[in-house]
Amino acid sequence: MKAEELRSMSPDQLEEKLGELKKEQFNLRFQRATGQLENTSRVRTVRRDIARIKTVATQRRSGADKKKG
């Protein structure tokens, strides 16, 4: 997921996506602990997507996103 896609989302959509990714992260961690995880790179991808969402949300709160556009 790219930052541009996230910037086009509403705050509610960002919160919803963040919740989905956190659930997926939990499930991936559980799978890794039980030895059932097949796609290990997905853990990294989900973690980075969560960070991107949090970054975009923080930028919006500080007003940095409006200065850029």
C-alpha positions, 0 to 999 in steps of 0.5 A: 500500500502506497502513501498516496493511496492512504492520503486519499482516504478519509480519517474513518477509512484510515482507522478501519484499515488500521484495525484490519491490519492490526488484526492481521498482524496478530494472526500472523504472529500467532501463526508464526508462534505455532509454526504455521506461517508460510509467507514470512514476508507478509509480517514485514509488509503489514508492519510497514503498512501500519507505520504508513497509516500512523504517519499519514494520520500524524501528518494530518493532525499536525497539518503537514499534509496541507502544506505539501499539497 
